[in-house]
Amino acid sequence: MNPILAILLQAAGSPSIIGSLFPLLLIFVVLYFFMIRPQAKKQKEQNKFIGGLEKGSEVVTNAGIIGRINKIEGEVITLQIDQKTFIRILKVALSKEMTDSYLSRHASKEESSPE
């Protein structure tokens, strides 16, 4: 038998358990930092947004309906979407991202329009 081949076969041996689990652990760490952690942060911001709602706040629903909060009753909010038009929605149907986007665009239009 070739001595170099014998040395390589002895060195190879069986892979260690740490070496086998390292790729799996690496995938979990990458998933945590790129998927789980940002989603948890976004959910925390959404919960803070919903907790800070008050009567008179202008909001946008997930369906894109824009309205002003008229009444808050537990998990149900009554939105005024026109002078005499009211709808009842669940708090979870409100979107922080869409509300922030709408309010920032609406504010920039008011600033740029001459009076």
N, C-alpha and C positions, 0 to 999 in steps of 0.2 A: 504494500500500500504506500502511496505517496505520503511522505511525512508532512507536507504542507496541508494536504487534504485532511489528514488526521488531526492536525492542530485546529483547523477551521471547524471541524465537526465537534471537537471538544468545547471550543469557545461558543459555538452557537447554542448548544444545550436547549433547555426548555425556556420559553420566555417567562419573565417574572410577572406576577399578577399586577404590579404597579405599571409595568410597561403595557400590559393589555388594557388596563382601565384608563390610562392617560388620555387617549383620543376621546373616549366617552365623557370624561370629566371636562375636557377642553370644549367639547360641543355644548355641554350644559352651561358652562361659564359664559360662553359666547351668547347662547340663547337668553340667559338671564340679563346680561347687560344690553342686548339689542332688542329684546322683545318684552320680557316680563317687567323689568324695572321701569321703562318708559310708560308702559300701560298702567302700572300701579300709580305712577306720578300723575298721569292724565286723569285717572279715576279719582284721586285725592283732590285735584283741582275742580273737577265736576261736582264732587260732594260739597266742597267749600262754596262753590257758586250757588248751588241749590239751597244750602243752608243760609246764605246771605240775601235771599230774595225778600223783597218787601213790596207793599202796595205802592203802585205808581211806577215801578220799574218797567222799562221797555225790554222785551225779550223776543227771541226767535225760537220757534219749536224745531224739532228734528224734521218736520214736514215743510219747513220754510214759512210758516205762518208768523207774521209779525203782530205783536199786540202789547198792550199795557196791562200789568197785573191789577185786577180790580179787587179780588178777594183770595185769601189763602185759607183753606180748610183742611188741615192735616196734609195728606198727600195729593189733594186735588186743588188746582188753581183755576180761578175764573179769569179768563183773559178778555179784555175789551178790544175787539179788532176793528170796530167802527163805532159811530156815535151810539147806536142802539143795538149793536150786535155783540153778544157775549158767547164765549165757548168755554166749556170745562175740559181741562186736560190734567193729566198726571204730571207731577213734578219731574219725573224721570224723562218726560217727553221734551224737556227743554234742553237746548244745546248751548253750552258755554262758548264753543268755538264759533258757531254761527252767529251768536249774539254779539260777541266781540268783533267779529268781522263786519257785521252790519253796522254796529255803532261807530266803528272807526271810519268806515266809508261815508256814513251819514254825517259825521262830524267834519270830515275833510271837505265835503260838498258845501256845508254851511259856511266854513271858513273861507272857501274860495269864491263863493258867490257874492257879488257886490250888492250893497243895499242902497 
